[in-house]
Amino acid sequence: MIDQKNHFFRYSQLMGLVCRAFPARERDGGYTAAIYILSADPELFSISVSYANDDGISFACILRAARRHELTDSQITALYAAHSLFNDGSRGKASPSELSLCDLSTLDLITNALFIRKGLRRPVRGANGEMLLDRRKEAERRAFEAPVRWDLTSFAQ
């Protein structure tokens, strides 16, 4: 399912389609997380590229097309997760139970997308054009929260 080698290239293509008229979308965690998921899988990307434009991303159209293409359960769950992260849609379709049934690479992908949506990871192009995640904000947040958690734990005792 996931093709790391060309993930960033596909991500850039989808991001370009939705940001052409509205560049601020590139900083929107919902768009970034959704596009990160939609661009990871070549099949899902090939369907999504037809439904991403200046108006945004049409998840209803992508889902209908995905069903016609008979994608795997993991691919469909990834699609629902992307929709949910995009605009709080698809409630209940990417439940913890559904997520636990995904293959591990899809589960990793969705987990990364959660951090992207939260603003703690950012997709970046690696030296060889591969998809990497900038985790500096996550590291800062973890460094900040670690002492706070320790203090609260010791206080509770």
Residue pairs with C-beta under 8 A, 6 or more apart in sequence:
1 40
1 41
1 43
1 72
1 74
1 75
1 78
1 103
1 105
1 106
2 40
2 41
2 105
2 106
2 109
3 40
3 41
3 42
4 130
4 131
5 130
6 42
7 39
7 40
7 130
7 131
8 123
8 124
8 125
8 126
8 129
8 130
8 131
8 132
9 129
10 39
10 40
10 42
10 45
11 35
11 36
11 39
11 123
11 131
12 125
13 39
13 49
14 35
14 38
14 39
14 45
14 48
14 49
14 52
15 25
15 26
15 31
15 32
15 35
17 49
17 52
17 53
18 25
18 31
18 35
18 52
18 53
18 54
18 56
18 57
19 25
19 26
19 31
20 54
21 54
22 54
25 31
25 56
26 32
29 85
29 116
29 117
29 118
29 119
30 85
30 86
30 87
30 117
31 57
31 86
32 116
32 117
32 122
32 123
33 82
33 85
33 86
33 113
33 114
33 116
33 117
34 57
34 82
34 83
34 85
34 86
34 113
35 52
35 57
35 82
36 109
36 112
36 113
36 116
36 123
37 44
37 78
37 79
37 81
37 82
37 85
37 109
37 110
37 113
38 44
38 45
38 48
38 52
38 57
38 62
38 79
38 82
39 45
39 48
40 78
40 109
40 131
41 75
41 78
43 69
43 71
43 75
44 66
44 71
44 75
44 78
44 79
47 62
47 65
47 66
47 69
48 57
48 62
50 61
50 65
51 57
51 58
51 59
51 61
51 62
51 65
52 58
57 86
59 79
59 82
59 83
59 86
59 89
59 90
62 79
63 76
63 79
63 83
66 75
66 76
66 79
67 76
71 79
73 101
73 102
74 101
74 102
74 103
74 106
75 106
77 93
77 94
77 98
77 99
77 101
77 102
77 106
77 110
78 102
78 106
78 109
78 110
80 90
80 93
80 94
80 98
81 90
81 94
81 99
81 110
81 113
82 113
83 89
83 90
83 93
84 90
84 91
84 93
84 94
85 113
85 114
85 117
94 110
99 107
99 110
100 107
102 110
112 121
112 133
115 121
115 133
115 138
116 122
116 123
116 133
119 137
120 135
120 137
120 138
120 141
121 133
121 134
121 135
121 137
121 138
122 133
122 134
122 137
123 131
123 132
123 133
123 134
124 132
124 133
124 134
125 131
125 132
126 132
